[in-house]
C-alpha cells in the first residue's frame, strides 16, 4: 500500500489545513496528519465551516448563544490538544446560510493563497450529509483552480463514517501509541464524541477502524487512511 509519508515529505509541508463541515469533522479527518506535521514544526489549522444549533425551537437567544460558545470552546481545546502549532477558526456559517459554491470556493482560495497552504484535508464527496458535499465541492474547486494556475498545493480526503460512498483508501499512515493518544485526547474534547449528543458509538468505531486499516494495509501498528484527489493529481506515485 501507498504511504503518504514517502510522497508528501514532512520537511516539504509547512502549512496544513483540515476543513470540516461541522465541529469534530476536521479533527476526525485531519487529526492524525496534523499530529505528525505539527510535531515537525508545520503550522496547522482546523477550519470549521458551520456550527451546530440547539434543536429546541423554544430555546432562548441566551441559551443558543451559550451553546455556540460551548462549541467554540471545544474547537479551541481540541486544537490545543493536537499540538502547540495548531489553531482553529470558525468560518461563520450556519446550516441555514451556506453560501454558493462559487462564493465559498473563492473565499477558500484567497485563504489558501494568503496562508501559503501546502496541504488541504477535507471531506470526500460520497457523503450522507449535504454540508459535507458542499464543503467538498468548494474545497475541490478552490484547489483545482490554484493548481491550474501553477500552485503546488495538495489535497487529500480524510475518512469519516459519514463519507464512505466510493471512498477508496490509497495512502496509509501508521500511528504510534503516543500519536493515537494525542488524537483521541483532542477528539474527547467534544461532547458529541463522548456520547453526550447522539448515540453513535464514536469511541468504539474509531479505535476499531484503526485496527481494520492496519489489517488491510498489513501495517505494523494502528493505521489511518486517506484518499487522493484523483481529478487534480496529474501523475502516479
mmCIF file of the C-alpha atoms, coordinates in Angstrom:
data_MODEL
# 
_entry.id   MODEL 
# 
loop_
_atom_site.group_PDB 
_atom_site.id 
_atom_site.type_symbol 
_atom_site.label_atom_id 
_atom_site.label_alt_id 
_atom_site.label_comp_id 
_atom_site.label_asym_id 
_atom_site.label_entity_id 
_atom_site.label_seq_id 
_atom_site.pdbx_PDB_ins_code 
_atom_site.Cartn_x 
_atom_site.Cartn_y 
_atom_site.Cartn_z 
_atom_site.occupancy 
_atom_site.B_iso_or_equiv 
_atom_site.pdbx_formal_charge 
_atom_site.auth_seq_id 
_atom_site.auth_comp_id 
_atom_site.auth_asym_id 
_atom_site.auth_atom_id 
_atom_site.pdbx_PDB_model_num 
ATOM 1   C CA . UNK A 1 1   ? 0.000   0.000  0.000   1.00 0.00 ? 1   UNK A CA 1 
ATOM 2   C CA . UNK A 1 2   ? 0.992   3.591  -0.569  1.00 0.00 ? 2   UNK A CA 1 
ATOM 3   C CA . UNK A 1 3   ? 2.296   5.633  2.333   1.00 0.00 ? 3   UNK A CA 1 
ATOM 4   C CA . UNK A 1 4   ? 1.836   9.381  2.266   1.00 0.00 ? 4   UNK A CA 1 
ATOM 5   C CA . UNK A 1 5   ? 4.987   9.907  4.332   1.00 0.00 ? 5   UNK A CA 1 
ATOM 6   C CA . UNK A 1 6   ? 7.042   8.925  1.278   1.00 0.00 ? 6   UNK A CA 1 
ATOM 7   C CA . UNK A 1 7   ? 5.012   11.161 -1.042  1.00 0.00 ? 7   UNK A CA 1 
ATOM 8   C CA . UNK A 1 8   ? 4.438   14.403 0.825   1.00 0.00 ? 8   UNK A CA 1 
ATOM 9   C CA . UNK A 1 9   ? 7.712   14.586 2.726   1.00 0.00 ? 9   UNK A CA 1 
ATOM 10  C CA . UNK A 1 10  ? 7.366   16.038 6.193   1.00 0.00 ? 10  UNK A CA 1 
ATOM 11  C CA . UNK A 1 11  ? 10.072  18.604 5.507   1.00 0.00 ? 11  UNK A CA 1 
ATOM 12  C CA . UNK A 1 12  ? 8.238   19.878 2.406   1.00 0.00 ? 12  UNK A CA 1 
ATOM 13  C CA . UNK A 1 13  ? 4.909   20.550 4.131   1.00 0.00 ? 13  UNK A CA 1 
ATOM 14  C CA . UNK A 1 14  ? 4.942   23.711 6.239   1.00 0.00 ? 14  UNK A CA 1 
ATOM 15  C CA . UNK A 1 15  ? 1.267   24.741 6.218   1.00 0.00 ? 15  UNK A CA 1 
ATOM 16  C CA . UNK A 1 16  ? -1.583  22.264 6.729   1.00 0.00 ? 16  UNK A CA 1 
ATOM 17  C CA . UNK A 1 17  ? -5.334  22.936 6.851   1.00 0.00 ? 17  UNK A CA 1 
ATOM 18  C CA . UNK A 1 18  ? -8.099  20.449 7.687   1.00 0.00 ? 18  UNK A CA 1 
ATOM 19  C CA . UNK A 1 19  ? -11.570 21.666 6.722   1.00 0.00 ? 19  UNK A CA 1 
ATOM 20  C CA . UNK A 1 20  ? -14.685 20.101 8.229   1.00 0.00 ? 20  UNK A CA 1 
ATOM 21  C CA . UNK A 1 21  ? -18.308 20.970 7.619   1.00 0.00 ? 21  UNK A CA 1 
ATOM 22  C CA . UNK A 1 22  ? -19.091 20.788 11.355  1.00 0.00 ? 22  UNK A CA 1 
ATOM 23  C CA . UNK A 1 23  ? -17.213 20.773 14.628  1.00 0.00 ? 23  UNK A CA 1 
ATOM 24  C CA . UNK A 1 24  ? -15.322 17.464 15.088  1.00 0.00 ? 24  UNK A CA 1 
ATOM 25  C CA . UNK A 1 25  ? -15.192 16.708 11.328  1.00 0.00 ? 25  UNK A CA 1 
ATOM 26  C CA . UNK A 1 26  ? -11.855 18.473 10.807  1.00 0.00 ? 26  UNK A CA 1 
ATOM 27  C CA . UNK A 1 27  ? -10.326 16.618 13.760  1.00 0.00 ? 27  UNK A CA 1 
ATOM 28  C CA . UNK A 1 28  ? -11.648 13.222 12.680  1.00 0.00 ? 28  UNK A CA 1 
ATOM 29  C CA . UNK A 1 29  ? -10.289 13.612 9.133   1.00 0.00 ? 29  UNK A CA 1 
ATOM 30  C CA . UNK A 1 30  ? -7.147  15.635 9.642   1.00 0.00 ? 30  UNK A CA 1 
ATOM 31  C CA . UNK A 1 31  ? -6.206  14.966 13.241  1.00 0.00 ? 31  UNK A CA 1 
ATOM 32  C CA . UNK A 1 32  ? -3.709  12.134 12.615  1.00 0.00 ? 32  UNK A CA 1 
ATOM 33  C CA . UNK A 1 33  ? -1.812  14.023 9.896   1.00 0.00 ? 33  UNK A CA 1 
ATOM 34  C CA . UNK A 1 34  ? -1.890  17.226 11.918  1.00 0.00 ? 34  UNK A CA 1 
ATOM 35  C CA . UNK A 1 35  ? -0.354  15.447 14.911  1.00 0.00 ? 35  UNK A CA 1 
ATOM 36  C CA . UNK A 1 36  ? 2.506   14.271 12.680  1.00 0.00 ? 36  UNK A CA 1 
ATOM 37  C CA . UNK A 1 37  ? 3.080   17.514 10.794  1.00 0.00 ? 37  UNK A CA 1 
ATOM 38  C CA . UNK A 1 38  ? 2.756   19.707 13.898  1.00 0.00 ? 38  UNK A CA 1 
ATOM 39  C CA . UNK A 1 39  ? 5.499   17.703 15.604  1.00 0.00 ? 39  UNK A CA 1 
ATOM 40  C CA . UNK A 1 40  ? 7.752   18.541 12.646  1.00 0.00 ? 40  UNK A CA 1 
ATOM 41  C CA . UNK A 1 41  ? 7.052   22.249 13.066  1.00 0.00 ? 41  UNK A CA 1 
ATOM 42  C CA . UNK A 1 42  ? 4.357   22.787 10.430  1.00 0.00 ? 42  UNK A CA 1 
ATOM 43  C CA . UNK A 1 43  ? 1.682   25.388 11.161  1.00 0.00 ? 43  UNK A CA 1 
ATOM 44  C CA . UNK A 1 44  ? -1.642  23.503 11.187  1.00 0.00 ? 44  UNK A CA 1 
ATOM 45  C CA . UNK A 1 45  ? -5.197  24.843 11.249  1.00 0.00 ? 45  UNK A CA 1 
ATOM 46  C CA . UNK A 1 46  ? -8.638  23.340 11.767  1.00 0.00 ? 46  UNK A CA 1 
ATOM 47  C CA . UNK A 1 47  ? -11.327 25.181 9.796   1.00 0.00 ? 47  UNK A CA 1 
ATOM 48  C CA . UNK A 1 48  ? -14.924 24.635 10.915  1.00 0.00 ? 48  UNK A CA 1 
ATOM 49  C CA . UNK A 1 49  ? -17.402 25.684 8.235   1.00 0.00 ? 49  UNK A CA 1 
ATOM 50  C CA . UNK A 1 50  ? -20.607 25.627 10.304  1.00 0.00 ? 50  UNK A CA 1 
ATOM 51  C CA . UNK A 1 51  ? -21.501 25.310 13.959  1.00 0.00 ? 51  UNK A CA 1 
ATOM 52  C CA . UNK A 1 52  ? -24.453 23.379 15.343  1.00 0.00 ? 52  UNK A CA 1 
ATOM 53  C CA . UNK A 1 53  ? -27.514 24.862 16.938  1.00 0.00 ? 53  UNK A CA 1 
ATOM 54  C CA . UNK A 1 54  ? -29.948 23.917 19.659  1.00 0.00 ? 54  UNK A CA 1 
ATOM 55  C CA . UNK A 1 55  ? -32.748 21.782 18.248  1.00 0.00 ? 55  UNK A CA 1 
ATOM 56  C CA . UNK A 1 56  ? -35.291 23.097 20.767  1.00 0.00 ? 56  UNK A CA 1 
ATOM 57  C CA . UNK A 1 57  ? -37.429 25.653 18.861  1.00 0.00 ? 57  UNK A CA 1 
ATOM 58  C CA . UNK A 1 58  ? -38.260 27.315 22.178  1.00 0.00 ? 58  UNK A CA 1 
ATOM 59  C CA . UNK A 1 59  ? -34.634 27.917 23.140  1.00 0.00 ? 59  UNK A CA 1 
ATOM 60  C CA . UNK A 1 60  ? -33.909 31.491 24.142  1.00 0.00 ? 60  UNK A CA 1 
ATOM 61  C CA . UNK A 1 61  ? -31.249 33.632 22.478  1.00 0.00 ? 61  UNK A CA 1 
ATOM 62  C CA . UNK A 1 62  ? -29.162 33.348 25.628  1.00 0.00 ? 62  UNK A CA 1 
ATOM 63  C CA . UNK A 1 63  ? -29.373 29.545 25.501  1.00 0.00 ? 63  UNK A CA 1 
ATOM 64  C CA . UNK A 1 64  ? -28.423 29.496 21.811  1.00 0.00 ? 64  UNK A CA 1 
ATOM 65  C CA . UNK A 1 65  ? -25.501 31.853 22.414  1.00 0.00 ? 65  UNK A CA 1 
ATOM 66  C CA . UNK A 1 66  ? -24.264 29.705 25.295  1.00 0.00 ? 66  UNK A CA 1 
ATOM 67  C CA . UNK A 1 67  ? -24.470 26.579 23.132  1.00 0.00 ? 67  UNK A CA 1 
ATOM 68  C CA . UNK A 1 68  ? -22.469 28.252 20.343  1.00 0.00 ? 68  UNK A CA 1 
ATOM 69  C CA . UNK A 1 69  ? -19.838 29.437 22.804  1.00 0.00 ? 69  UNK A CA 1 
ATOM 70  C CA . UNK A 1 70  ? -19.567 25.897 24.164  1.00 0.00 ? 70  UNK A CA 1 
ATOM 71  C CA . UNK A 1 71  ? -18.839 24.576 20.670  1.00 0.00 ? 71  UNK A CA 1 
ATOM 72  C CA . UNK A 1 72  ? -16.238 27.277 20.044  1.00 0.00 ? 72  UNK A CA 1 
ATOM 73  C CA . UNK A 1 73  ? -14.581 26.408 23.347  1.00 0.00 ? 73  UNK A CA 1 
ATOM 74  C CA . UNK A 1 74  ? -14.495 22.737 22.317  1.00 0.00 ? 74  UNK A CA 1 
ATOM 75  C CA . UNK A 1 75  ? -12.930 23.743 18.970  1.00 0.00 ? 75  UNK A CA 1 
ATOM 76  C CA . UNK A 1 76  ? -10.167 25.608 20.783  1.00 0.00 ? 76  UNK A CA 1 
ATOM 77  C CA . UNK A 1 77  ? -9.486  22.830 23.299  1.00 0.00 ? 77  UNK A CA 1 
ATOM 78  C CA . UNK A 1 78  ? -9.292  20.215 20.538  1.00 0.00 ? 78  UNK A CA 1 
ATOM 79  C CA . UNK A 1 79  ? -6.816  22.312 18.547  1.00 0.00 ? 79  UNK A CA 1 
ATOM 80  C CA . UNK A 1 80  ? -4.641  22.844 21.618  1.00 0.00 ? 80  UNK A CA 1 
ATOM 81  C CA . UNK A 1 81  ? -4.693  19.109 22.360  1.00 0.00 ? 81  UNK A CA 1 
ATOM 82  C CA . UNK A 1 82  ? -3.364  18.287 18.871  1.00 0.00 ? 82  UNK A CA 1 
ATOM 83  C CA . UNK A 1 83  ? -0.184  20.329 19.285  1.00 0.00 ? 83  UNK A CA 1 
ATOM 84  C CA . UNK A 1 84  ? 1.318   23.707 20.054  1.00 0.00 ? 84  UNK A CA 1 
ATOM 85  C CA . UNK A 1 85  ? 1.470   24.624 16.362  1.00 0.00 ? 85  UNK A CA 1 
ATOM 86  C CA . UNK A 1 86  ? -2.271  24.019 15.852  1.00 0.00 ? 86  UNK A CA 1 
ATOM 87  C CA . UNK A 1 87  ? -5.031  26.627 15.771  1.00 0.00 ? 87  UNK A CA 1 
ATOM 88  C CA . UNK A 1 88  ? -8.676  26.736 14.698  1.00 0.00 ? 88  UNK A CA 1 
ATOM 89  C CA . UNK A 1 89  ? -11.198 29.043 13.083  1.00 0.00 ? 89  UNK A CA 1 
ATOM 90  C CA . UNK A 1 90  ? -14.967 29.046 12.528  1.00 0.00 ? 90  UNK A CA 1 
ATOM 91  C CA . UNK A 1 91  ? -15.838 30.408 9.092   1.00 0.00 ? 91  UNK A CA 1 
ATOM 92  C CA . UNK A 1 92  ? -19.020 31.959 10.490  1.00 0.00 ? 92  UNK A CA 1 
ATOM 93  C CA . UNK A 1 93  ? -21.629 29.943 8.621   1.00 0.00 ? 93  UNK A CA 1 
ATOM 94  C CA . UNK A 1 94  ? -24.635 28.086 9.990   1.00 0.00 ? 94  UNK A CA 1 
ATOM 95  C CA . UNK A 1 95  ? -26.622 25.389 8.221   1.00 0.00 ? 95  UNK A CA 1 
ATOM 96  C CA . UNK A 1 96  ? -29.278 27.807 7.030   1.00 0.00 ? 96  UNK A CA 1 
ATOM 97  C CA . UNK A 1 97  ? -26.935 30.369 5.418   1.00 0.00 ? 97  UNK A CA 1 
ATOM 98  C CA . UNK A 1 98  ? -24.380 28.363 3.474   1.00 0.00 ? 98  UNK A CA 1 
ATOM 99  C CA . UNK A 1 99  ? -23.026 30.456 0.575   1.00 0.00 ? 99  UNK A CA 1 
ATOM 100 C CA . UNK A 1 100 ? -22.962 29.417 -3.059  1.00 0.00 ? 100 UNK A CA 1 
ATOM 101 C CA . UNK A 1 101 ? -20.163 27.093 -4.136  1.00 0.00 ? 101 UNK A CA 1 
ATOM 102 C CA . UNK A 1 102 ? -18.642 29.940 -6.159  1.00 0.00 ? 102 UNK A CA 1 
ATOM 103 C CA . UNK A 1 103 ? -18.565 32.338 -3.199  1.00 0.00 ? 103 UNK A CA 1 
ATOM 104 C CA . UNK A 1 104 ? -17.376 29.688 -0.778  1.00 0.00 ? 104 UNK A CA 1 
ATOM 105 C CA . UNK A 1 105 ? -14.582 28.431 -3.038  1.00 0.00 ? 105 UNK A CA 1 
ATOM 106 C CA . UNK A 1 106 ? -13.390 31.962 -3.771  1.00 0.00 ? 106 UNK A CA 1 
ATOM 107 C CA . UNK A 1 107 ? -13.101 32.648 -0.051  1.00 0.00 ? 107 UNK A CA 1 
ATOM 108 C CA . UNK A 1 108 ? -11.172 29.434 0.478   1.00 0.00 ? 108 UNK A CA 1 
ATOM 109 C CA . UNK A 1 109 ? -8.840  30.117 -2.440  1.00 0.00 ? 109 UNK A CA 1 
ATOM 110 C CA . UNK A 1 110 ? -7.968  33.516 -1.016  1.00 0.00 ? 110 UNK A CA 1 
ATOM 111 C CA . UNK A 1 111 ? -7.328  31.947 2.389   1.00 0.00 ? 111 UNK A CA 1 
ATOM 112 C CA . UNK A 1 112 ? -5.139  29.187 0.917   1.00 0.00 ? 112 UNK A CA 1 
ATOM 113 C CA . UNK A 1 113 ? -3.176  31.740 -1.091  1.00 0.00 ? 113 UNK A CA 1 
ATOM 114 C CA . UNK A 1 114 ? -2.739  34.238 1.749   1.00 0.00 ? 114 UNK A CA 1 
ATOM 115 C CA . UNK A 1 115 ? -1.702  31.489 4.166   1.00 0.00 ? 115 UNK A CA 1 
ATOM 116 C CA . UNK A 1 116 ? 0.594   29.758 1.651   1.00 0.00 ? 116 UNK A CA 1 
ATOM 117 C CA . UNK A 1 117 ? -1.099  26.429 2.361   1.00 0.00 ? 117 UNK A CA 1 
ATOM 118 C CA . UNK A 1 118 ? 0.768   23.315 1.220   1.00 0.00 ? 118 UNK A CA 1 
ATOM 119 C CA . UNK A 1 119 ? -1.715  20.571 2.131   1.00 0.00 ? 119 UNK A CA 1 
ATOM 120 C CA . UNK A 1 120 ? -5.506  20.569 2.495   1.00 0.00 ? 120 UNK A CA 1 
ATOM 121 C CA . UNK A 1 121 ? -7.533  17.754 4.075   1.00 0.00 ? 121 UNK A CA 1 
ATOM 122 C CA . UNK A 1 122 ? -11.316 17.655 3.705   1.00 0.00 ? 122 UNK A CA 1 
ATOM 123 C CA . UNK A 1 123 ? -14.409 15.542 3.035   1.00 0.00 ? 123 UNK A CA 1 
ATOM 124 C CA . UNK A 1 124 ? -14.756 13.014 0.242   1.00 0.00 ? 124 UNK A CA 1 
ATOM 125 C CA . UNK A 1 125 ? -17.891 13.785 -1.796  1.00 0.00 ? 125 UNK A CA 1 
ATOM 126 C CA . UNK A 1 126 ? -19.609 10.427 -1.259  1.00 0.00 ? 126 UNK A CA 1 
ATOM 127 C CA . UNK A 1 127 ? -21.414 11.583 1.842   1.00 0.00 ? 127 UNK A CA 1 
ATOM 128 C CA . UNK A 1 128 ? -24.777 11.190 3.510   1.00 0.00 ? 128 UNK A CA 1 
ATOM 129 C CA . UNK A 1 129 ? -24.611 14.817 4.596   1.00 0.00 ? 129 UNK A CA 1 
ATOM 130 C CA . UNK A 1 130 ? -25.367 17.767 2.241   1.00 0.00 ? 130 UNK A CA 1 
ATOM 131 C CA . UNK A 1 131 ? -22.994 20.167 4.003   1.00 0.00 ? 131 UNK A CA 1 
ATOM 132 C CA . UNK A 1 132 ? -20.155 17.682 3.725   1.00 0.00 ? 132 UNK A CA 1 
ATOM 133 C CA . UNK A 1 133 ? -20.802 17.641 -0.036  1.00 0.00 ? 133 UNK A CA 1 
ATOM 134 C CA . UNK A 1 134 ? -20.964 21.445 -0.150  1.00 0.00 ? 134 UNK A CA 1 
ATOM 135 C CA . UNK A 1 135 ? -17.643 21.669 1.664   1.00 0.00 ? 135 UNK A CA 1 
ATOM 136 C CA . UNK A 1 136 ? -16.020 19.091 -0.619  1.00 0.00 ? 136 UNK A CA 1 
ATOM 137 C CA . UNK A 1 137 ? -17.179 20.919 -3.747  1.00 0.00 ? 137 UNK A CA 1 
ATOM 138 C CA . UNK A 1 138 ? -15.902 24.304 -2.570  1.00 0.00 ? 138 UNK A CA 1 
ATOM 139 C CA . UNK A 1 139 ? -12.521 22.973 -1.450  1.00 0.00 ? 139 UNK A CA 1 
ATOM 140 C CA . UNK A 1 140 ? -12.065 20.926 -4.617  1.00 0.00 ? 140 UNK A CA 1 
ATOM 141 C CA . UNK A 1 141 ? -12.917 23.895 -6.835  1.00 0.00 ? 141 UNK A CA 1 
ATOM 142 C CA . UNK A 1 142 ? -10.524 26.201 -4.961  1.00 0.00 ? 142 UNK A CA 1 
ATOM 143 C CA . UNK A 1 143 ? -7.592  23.757 -5.037  1.00 0.00 ? 143 UNK A CA 1 
ATOM 144 C CA . UNK A 1 144 ? -8.179  22.777 -8.664  1.00 0.00 ? 144 UNK A CA 1 
ATOM 145 C CA . UNK A 1 145 ? -8.198  26.429 -9.742  1.00 0.00 ? 145 UNK A CA 1 
ATOM 146 C CA . UNK A 1 146 ? -4.973  27.065 -7.837  1.00 0.00 ? 146 UNK A CA 1 
ATOM 147 C CA . UNK A 1 147 ? -3.299  24.024 -9.379  1.00 0.00 ? 147 UNK A CA 1 
ATOM 148 C CA . UNK A 1 148 ? -4.352  25.159 -12.855 1.00 0.00 ? 148 UNK A CA 1 
ATOM 149 C CA . UNK A 1 149 ? -2.623  28.465 -12.116 1.00 0.00 ? 149 UNK A CA 1 
ATOM 150 C CA . UNK A 1 150 ? 0.681   26.920 -11.099 1.00 0.00 ? 150 UNK A CA 1 
ATOM 151 C CA . UNK A 1 151 ? 0.289   26.269 -7.377  1.00 0.00 ? 151 UNK A CA 1 
ATOM 152 C CA . UNK A 1 152 ? 1.688   23.057 -5.913  1.00 0.00 ? 152 UNK A CA 1 
ATOM 153 C CA . UNK A 1 153 ? -0.989  22.868 -3.186  1.00 0.00 ? 153 UNK A CA 1 
ATOM 154 C CA . UNK A 1 154 ? -2.061  19.289 -2.419  1.00 0.00 ? 154 UNK A CA 1 
ATOM 155 C CA . UNK A 1 155 ? -5.459  17.863 -1.448  1.00 0.00 ? 155 UNK A CA 1 
ATOM 156 C CA . UNK A 1 156 ? -6.394  14.612 0.248   1.00 0.00 ? 156 UNK A CA 1 
ATOM 157 C CA . UNK A 1 157 ? -9.691  13.323 1.603   1.00 0.00 ? 157 UNK A CA 1 
ATOM 158 C CA . UNK A 1 158 ? -9.938  12.032 5.155   1.00 0.00 ? 158 UNK A CA 1 
ATOM 159 C CA . UNK A 1 159 ? -12.116 9.215  6.408   1.00 0.00 ? 159 UNK A CA 1 
ATOM 160 C CA . UNK A 1 160 ? -15.311 9.598  8.452   1.00 0.00 ? 160 UNK A CA 1 
ATOM 161 C CA . UNK A 1 161 ? -18.234 7.211  8.839   1.00 0.00 ? 161 UNK A CA 1 
ATOM 162 C CA . UNK A 1 162 ? -20.488 9.740  7.071   1.00 0.00 ? 162 UNK A CA 1 
ATOM 163 C CA . UNK A 1 163 ? -18.421 9.947  3.847   1.00 0.00 ? 163 UNK A CA 1 
ATOM 164 C CA . UNK A 1 164 ? -17.851 6.342  2.812   1.00 0.00 ? 164 UNK A CA 1 
ATOM 165 C CA . UNK A 1 165 ? -19.742 6.086  -0.510  1.00 0.00 ? 165 UNK A CA 1 
ATOM 166 C CA . UNK A 1 166 ? -16.967 5.431  -3.024  1.00 0.00 ? 166 UNK A CA 1 
ATOM 167 C CA . UNK A 1 167 ? -14.198 6.239  -0.548  1.00 0.00 ? 167 UNK A CA 1 
ATOM 168 C CA . UNK A 1 168 ? -11.059 4.313  -1.576  1.00 0.00 ? 168 UNK A CA 1 
ATOM 169 C CA . UNK A 1 169 ? -8.156  4.068  0.894   1.00 0.00 ? 169 UNK A CA 1 
ATOM 170 C CA . UNK A 1 170 ? -4.988  4.924  -1.034  1.00 0.00 ? 170 UNK A CA 1 
ATOM 171 C CA . UNK A 1 171 ? -2.456  6.315  1.443   1.00 0.00 ? 171 UNK A CA 1 
ATOM 172 C CA . UNK A 1 172 ? -1.899  4.800  4.864   1.00 0.00 ? 172 UNK A CA 1 
ATOM 173 C CA . UNK A 1 173 ? -0.279  6.229  7.991   1.00 0.00 ? 173 UNK A CA 1 
ATOM 174 C CA . UNK A 1 174 ? 0.833   4.136  10.938  1.00 0.00 ? 174 UNK A CA 1 
ATOM 175 C CA . UNK A 1 175 ? 0.294   5.937  14.246  1.00 0.00 ? 175 UNK A CA 1 
ATOM 176 C CA . UNK A 1 176 ? 2.435   5.450  17.313  1.00 0.00 ? 176 UNK A CA 1 
ATOM 177 C CA . UNK A 1 177 ? 0.684   4.878  20.640  1.00 0.00 ? 177 UNK A CA 1 
ATOM 178 C CA . UNK A 1 178 ? 1.577   8.452  21.593  1.00 0.00 ? 178 UNK A CA 1 
ATOM 179 C CA . UNK A 1 179 ? 0.054   9.818  18.378  1.00 0.00 ? 179 UNK A CA 1 
ATOM 180 C CA . UNK A 1 180 ? -3.133  7.802  18.913  1.00 0.00 ? 180 UNK A CA 1 
ATOM 181 C CA . UNK A 1 181 ? -3.376  9.124  22.469  1.00 0.00 ? 181 UNK A CA 1 
ATOM 182 C CA . UNK A 1 182 ? -2.889  12.709 21.296  1.00 0.00 ? 182 UNK A CA 1 
ATOM 183 C CA . UNK A 1 183 ? -5.527  12.353 18.572  1.00 0.00 ? 183 UNK A CA 1 
ATOM 184 C CA . UNK A 1 184 ? -8.125  10.809 20.871  1.00 0.00 ? 184 UNK A CA 1 
ATOM 185 C CA . UNK A 1 185 ? -7.424  13.355 23.576  1.00 0.00 ? 185 UNK A CA 1 
ATOM 186 C CA . UNK A 1 186 ? -8.373  16.024 21.037  1.00 0.00 ? 186 UNK A CA 1 
ATOM 187 C CA . UNK A 1 187 ? -11.495 14.160 19.910  1.00 0.00 ? 187 UNK A CA 1 
ATOM 188 C CA . UNK A 1 188 ? -12.598 13.716 23.511  1.00 0.00 ? 188 UNK A CA 1 
ATOM 189 C CA . UNK A 1 189 ? -12.773 17.482 23.949  1.00 0.00 ? 189 UNK A CA 1 
ATOM 190 C CA . UNK A 1 190 ? -16.087 17.225 22.087  1.00 0.00 ? 190 UNK A CA 1 
ATOM 191 C CA . UNK A 1 191 ? -19.279 16.347 23.926  1.00 0.00 ? 191 UNK A CA 1 
ATOM 192 C CA . UNK A 1 192 ? -20.592 14.613 20.816  1.00 0.00 ? 192 UNK A CA 1 
ATOM 193 C CA . UNK A 1 193 ? -17.569 12.306 20.629  1.00 0.00 ? 193 UNK A CA 1 
ATOM 194 C CA . UNK A 1 194 ? -18.090 11.342 24.274  1.00 0.00 ? 194 UNK A CA 1 
ATOM 195 C CA . UNK A 1 195 ? -21.696 10.336 23.548  1.00 0.00 ? 195 UNK A CA 1 
ATOM 196 C CA . UNK A 1 196 ? -23.375 13.402 25.002  1.00 0.00 ? 196 UNK A CA 1 
ATOM 197 C CA . UNK A 1 197 ? -25.299 14.469 21.890  1.00 0.00 ? 197 UNK A CA 1 
ATOM 198 C CA . UNK A 1 198 ? -26.368 11.341 19.985  1.00 0.00 ? 198 UNK A CA 1 
ATOM 199 C CA . UNK A 1 199 ? -25.996 7.590  20.281  1.00 0.00 ? 199 UNK A CA 1 
ATOM 200 C CA . UNK A 1 200 ? -23.433 6.973  17.519  1.00 0.00 ? 200 UNK A CA 1 
ATOM 201 C CA . UNK A 1 201 ? -20.622 4.926  19.136  1.00 0.00 ? 201 UNK A CA 1 
ATOM 202 C CA . UNK A 1 202 ? -17.704 7.223  18.241  1.00 0.00 ? 202 UNK A CA 1 
ATOM 203 C CA . UNK A 1 203 ? -15.488 5.832  20.992  1.00 0.00 ? 203 UNK A CA 1 
ATOM 204 C CA . UNK A 1 204 ? -15.871 2.292  19.692  1.00 0.00 ? 204 UNK A CA 1 
ATOM 205 C CA . UNK A 1 205 ? -15.989 2.970  15.951  1.00 0.00 ? 205 UNK A CA 1 
ATOM 206 C CA . UNK A 1 206 ? -12.791 4.963  15.506  1.00 0.00 ? 206 UNK A CA 1 
ATOM 207 C CA . UNK A 1 207 ? -10.445 2.778  17.600  1.00 0.00 ? 207 UNK A CA 1 
ATOM 208 C CA . UNK A 1 208 ? -11.862 -0.271 15.791  1.00 0.00 ? 208 UNK A CA 1 
ATOM 209 C CA . UNK A 1 209 ? -11.273 1.403  12.433  1.00 0.00 ? 209 UNK A CA 1 
ATOM 210 C CA . UNK A 1 210 ? -7.601  1.889  13.331  1.00 0.00 ? 210 UNK A CA 1 
ATOM 211 C CA . UNK A 1 211 ? -7.292  -1.881 13.643  1.00 0.00 ? 211 UNK A CA 1 
ATOM 212 C CA . UNK A 1 212 ? -9.246  -2.556 10.429  1.00 0.00 ? 212 UNK A CA 1 
ATOM 213 C CA . UNK A 1 213 ? -6.988  -0.253 8.396   1.00 0.00 ? 213 UNK A CA 1 
ATOM 214 C CA . UNK A 1 214 ? -3.928  -1.866 9.995   1.00 0.00 ? 214 UNK A CA 1 
ATOM 215 C CA . UNK A 1 215 ? -5.060  -5.311 8.849   1.00 0.00 ? 215 UNK A CA 1 
ATOM 216 C CA . UNK A 1 216 ? -5.970  -4.292 5.299   1.00 0.00 ? 216 UNK A CA 1 
ATOM 217 C CA . UNK A 1 217 ? -2.676  -2.412 4.799   1.00 0.00 ? 217 UNK A CA 1 
ATOM 218 C CA . UNK A 1 218 ? -0.557  -5.060 6.529   1.00 0.00 ? 218 UNK A CA 1 
ATOM 219 C CA . UNK A 1 219 ? 0.906   -2.291 8.660   1.00 0.00 ? 219 UNK A CA 1 
ATOM 220 C CA . UNK A 1 220 ? 2.914   -2.626 11.839  1.00 0.00 ? 220 UNK A CA 1 
ATOM 221 C CA . UNK A 1 221 ? 0.550   -0.639 14.057  1.00 0.00 ? 221 UNK A CA 1 
ATOM 222 C CA . UNK A 1 222 ? -2.716  1.249  14.310  1.00 0.00 ? 222 UNK A CA 1 
ATOM 223 C CA . UNK A 1 223 ? -3.395  2.874  10.956  1.00 0.00 ? 223 UNK A CA 1 
ATOM 224 C CA . UNK A 1 224 ? -5.429  5.626  9.316   1.00 0.00 ? 224 UNK A CA 1 
ATOM 225 C CA . UNK A 1 225 ? -6.022  6.135  5.614   1.00 0.00 ? 225 UNK A CA 1 
ATOM 226 C CA . UNK A 1 226 ? -6.549  8.914  3.090   1.00 0.00 ? 226 UNK A CA 1 
ATOM 227 C CA . UNK A 1 227 ? -7.768  9.190  -0.489  1.00 0.00 ? 227 UNK A CA 1 
ATOM 228 C CA . UNK A 1 228 ? -6.133  11.267 -3.209  1.00 0.00 ? 228 UNK A CA 1 
ATOM 229 C CA . UNK A 1 229 ? -7.886  13.987 -5.184  1.00 0.00 ? 229 UNK A CA 1 
ATOM 230 C CA . UNK A 1 230 ? -7.591  11.957 -8.393  1.00 0.00 ? 230 UNK A CA 1 
ATOM 231 C CA . UNK A 1 231 ? -9.191  14.624 -10.607 1.00 0.00 ? 231 UNK A CA 1 
ATOM 232 C CA . UNK A 1 232 ? -6.456  17.065 -9.570  1.00 0.00 ? 232 UNK A CA 1 
ATOM 233 C CA . UNK A 1 233 ? -3.298  14.970 -9.285  1.00 0.00 ? 233 UNK A CA 1 
ATOM 234 C CA . UNK A 1 234 ? -1.706  14.516 -12.698 1.00 0.00 ? 234 UNK A CA 1 
ATOM 235 C CA . UNK A 1 235 ? 0.842   11.787 -12.066 1.00 0.00 ? 235 UNK A CA 1 
ATOM 236 C CA . UNK A 1 236 ? 1.082   8.366  -10.491 1.00 0.00 ? 236 UNK A CA 1 
ATOM 237 C CA . UNK A 1 237 ? 3.289   7.890  -7.448  1.00 0.00 ? 237 UNK A CA 1 
# 
